[in-house]
Each structure stands twice: as structure tokens, then as C-alpha cells.
């Protein structure tokens, strides 16, 4: 059984400069007992996946408000597959239409959260996902 804390990388990808939400999520995940690595602004998908690999994370949370979600999430999921990082949960949130959320989920992206989501729900989702994976 893996008893180490859940490790989550929080990322802002692209030119989106609004990171208040990402910082709120990072703080709430820390409060829930997780180790959180925040990459800061203006990351590329490659930078995010490389940081996830180096930091040995269980999950990546991408905050996106720029409308580039249909580019960013597929790029990250493809890089995770290329590097055989299939056990890392890719989740996130921001301004993402429900139809796009459905398409991204079909591609392998985990649950996506809209603004106003209770941060406890996000923490619970990540904990349940990672603990289920660790129990296998």
C-alpha cells in the first residue's frame, strides 16, 4: 500500500494570466493533505508533463480560462501517453463548455470543473481517483 501523500501539479498553460483560481485550488488541496506543486503562469504542455514526471505526481490539474482547452488538454494527454504516464490523472477546470468537456472526457481527460465548484468536491475527486488506482 502506498502511504505517501497524493501529489498534484497545478498548471496554467498558455497565455492565460489569471491564476487566482489556480492558487485557491492549490491551497484547498494542500488543506486536504495533498502535496501541491504550482508551475506558475505561461507553461507549455511539454513543460507541464516534464514537471509532472520530475515531481512524480499522481495528478495534474490544469486551470484554463483562455478558451484554448481543446488544444491544451489533448496536447497534455498525448504527451502523457507518449511517456507512458497512464496512471497520472489529468483533470482541471475553468471556462469550458459542457460539449467540449464531453469530448475531452472521451479523449481520456478526467473530470473537469466549472467556476464556482466547491473545492472540497475537487479534492474528494482527486483523492478517490488516486486511492482507487493505488488499491489496484
C-alpha positions in Angstrom: 0.0 0.0 0.0 1.3 3.4 -1.0 1.1 5.7 2.1 2.8 8.8 0.6 0.6 11.9 0.3 -1.1 12.5 -3.0 1.0 14.8 -5.2 -0.7 17.2 -7.5 0.7 19.5 -10.1 -1.3 22.6 -10.7 -0.6 24.3 -14.0 -1.6 27.4 -16.1 -0.9 26.7 -19.7 -0.6 29.3 -22.5 -1.0 33.0 -22.3 -3.8 32.9 -19.7 -2.6 35.3 -17.0 -5.4 34.8 -14.5 -4.1 32.5 -11.7 -6.2 33.3 -8.7 -8.4 30.3 -9.2 -5.4 28.0 -9.6 -3.9 29.4 -6.4 -7.2 28.8 -4.5 -7.4 25.2 -5.7 -3.7 24.7 -4.8 -4.4 25.9 -1.2 -7.5 23.8 -0.8 -5.7 20.7 -2.0 -2.9 21.4 0.5 -5.5 21.8 3.2 -6.9 18.4 2.2 -3.5 16.9 2.9 -2.0 16.7 -0.6 1.4 17.9 -1.7 0.9 20.6 -4.4 3.4 21.8 -6.9 2.3 25.0 -8.7 4.1 25.6 -12.0 3.2 29.3 -12.4 2.0 31.1 -15.5 2.6 30.6 -19.2 3.5 26.9 -19.2 3.6 24.8 -22.3 2.1 21.3 -22.4 5.6 19.9 -22.6 6.7 21.9 -19.5 3.7 20.6 -17.6 4.3 16.9 -18.5 8.0 17.2 -17.8 7.4 18.7 -14.4 4.8 16.0 -13.7 7.4 13.4 -14.5 10.2 15.1 -12.4 7.9 15.6 -9.5 6.4 12.1 -9.6 2.8 13.4 -9.3 -0.4 11.5 -9.1 -2.5 14.1 -10.8 -2.2 17.2 -13.0 -4.8 20.0 -12.6 -4.9 22.5 -15.4 -6.7 25.8 -14.9 -7.7 27.4 -18.2 -9.8 30.4 -18.8 -8.4 31.4 -22.2 -10.6 29.2 -24.4 -7.6 27.1 -25.5 -8.9 23.9 -23.7 -9.4 22.0 -26.9 -5.7 22.5 -27.7 -4.1 22.3 -24.3 -5.8 19.2 -22.8 -5.3 17.0 -26.0 -1.7 18.0 -26.1 -1.1 17.1 -22.5 -3.0 13.8 -22.7 -1.0 12.8 -25.8 2.3 13.7 -24.1 1.3 11.6 -21.1 0.6 8.7 -23.4 3.9 9.1 -25.2 5.8 9.0 -22.0 3.8 6.0 -20.6 2.4 8.1 -17.8 -1.0 6.4 -18.0 -1.5 6.4 -14.2 -1.4 10.2 -13.9 -4.9 11.8 -13.6 -5.3 14.8 -15.9 -8.1 17.0 -14.6 -8.8 20.7 -14.5 -11.3 23.4 -14.8 -12.2 26.9 -16.0 -14.4 28.2 -18.7 -15.1 25.0 -20.7 -18.4 24.4 -22.4 -20.2 21.2 -21.5 -20.0 19.8 -25.0 -16.2 20.3 -25.0 -16.0 18.7 -21.6 -17.7 15.6 -23.1 -15.2 15.4 -26.0 -12.2 15.9 -23.7 -13.5 13.1 -21.4 -13.7 10.8 -24.3 -10.1 11.6 -25.1 -9.1 10.4 -21.6 -9.2 13.7 -19.6 -10.7 13.2 -16.1 -13.5 15.3 -14.6 -13.5 19.0 -15.5 -14.8 21.6 -13.1 -16.6 24.8 -13.8 -16.1 28.1 -11.9 -17.9 28.0 -8.5 -17.3 24.3 -7.9 -16.9 23.5 -4.2 -13.1 23.0 -3.7 -13.9 20.1 -1.4 -15.5 18.3 -4.3 -12.4 18.7 -6.4 -10.2 17.4 -3.5 -12.6 14.4 -3.0 -12.5 13.5 -6.7 -8.7 13.5 -6.8 -8.4 11.5 -3.6 -10.9 8.9 -4.7 -9.3 8.5 -8.2 -5.8 8.2 -6.8 -6.8 5.9 -3.9 -8.7 3.6 -6.3 -5.7 3.5 -8.6 -3.3 2.8 -5.7 -5.5 -0.1 -4.5 -5.3 -2.0 -7.8 
